[in-house]
Each structure stands twice: as structure tokens, then as C-alpha cells.
Amino acid sequence: MREKNKTLVTPEGYRLTFRERESVEVKLNIPKDVLEHLQEIANKKDISVESVLKFFIGQGLRKESSVNFVKESALKRLKSRKVSSKAADVDLAA
């Protein structure tokens, strides 16, 4: 998979780069009223329902996962990227 990078410049001048990860399609049946509620949230935030779902899934995983699993996963992603030899250790403590 070719890595796609998206860069956003904030009003303060910070550059944020988003790197897409490999994904798979999932079919999910949810109650109609839940979907309507998700759509309301998406409309308020001006994002897609898919983005709202991804956010809540990620939030739930971080809450349920142990700190070490999350830290190891993040370090694995960081190490898979090209890093300069001067890169310092990253402390992911929140």
C-alpha cells in the first residue's frame, strides 16, 4: 500500500501531517436511532458519520486497552517511519 500523507496548517502556523494506515472494510448493522444520533454528531462537527464512528472506536480502545499496549502500538508505528539518526526517545506518557 502506498502511504498517503495529508498535511494541514493550523491558523497558528503549525503543520500537522496525517498518515493513513492500511484498513479493511467492515459491514455493521446498528439501530436506526443510533445512526441518527451519530449523524447529528457528525453534522455538528462537520465531519462524516464514518469519522465519528472511527473516533468513538479509537476512544473506546484506548480506554479499554492497557497503557503498555497503546504505548507499544504507538512506538511500533513511530519506528516504522523514517527517522533521523538524531531522533530522541519519545515518552508517550499522557
N, C-alpha and C positions, 0 to 999 in steps of 0.2 A: 504494500500500500504506500502510495506517495504521500508524504507528510504535507498537510496544508496548514499554513500559518496565516493567522488573521491578526493584524495589528490595529490597535485603537489608540488614539491620542486623546487623553483626558483634557478637560478645559484648563487644568493646572499645568499641562505640558508633559505629563507622564506618558510613556509609551508602554502599552500593555499588549503582549503577544499571546494569542491563544493557539494552542496546538491541538488539532483534532486527533483523537485516538481511534484505533480500529473499533468498529462497532458491528452489532448484529441486529437484525430486525426482530421485534417481539410483538406478537399479537396478544392483546389483553382485553378481556371483557370486564367492564366496570359498570356500576349502576348509572343510569341516565342522570340522576340528580347530582352524583359525584362529578360527572363530566361537566355538567352545567356550572357547578361551583368552580371547577378548575378553569373553565372558560372565563368566568368572571374575574378570577385572579389574573389570568393571562391578559385580559383586556385592560385591567387597571395598571399592569406593569408594561403594557405594550410589547408583549412577547408571545410566543406560540404556546399552545397547550403542551406540546412536546417538551419545551424548555421548562415549563412549570413541573411536569412530571419528573424530568431528569433532576431538577433541583431538589424536589422532595425525596426522591430515591437516594440521591447522594447524601442529603442531610440525615436521613434515617440510617444509612450505612455507617456514617461517621459516628452517630450516636450509639449504635449497637456494637460496632467493632471495637476491639481493644485498641488502645493507643499505639501499641507496638505494631499491630497490623497496618494501621494507617500510616505510621511513620515509615515502615519498611516499604510499603507500596509507593509512597511519595519519593523515597530515596531511590528506588528502582527506576522510576520514571526519570528522575533527575540525572542518574548515572547513564541512562540510555541516550542522553543528548550529548552533543559535542560541547565539551567544557574546556576552557583554557587551563594550562598547567598551573596557573596561579590561583585557581579557584580554591576558596576556603571551605572548610567543613560547614555544613548547613545544620543549624539547630532548629528542628521543627516543633519545638515545644510551643504549645498555644497558651 
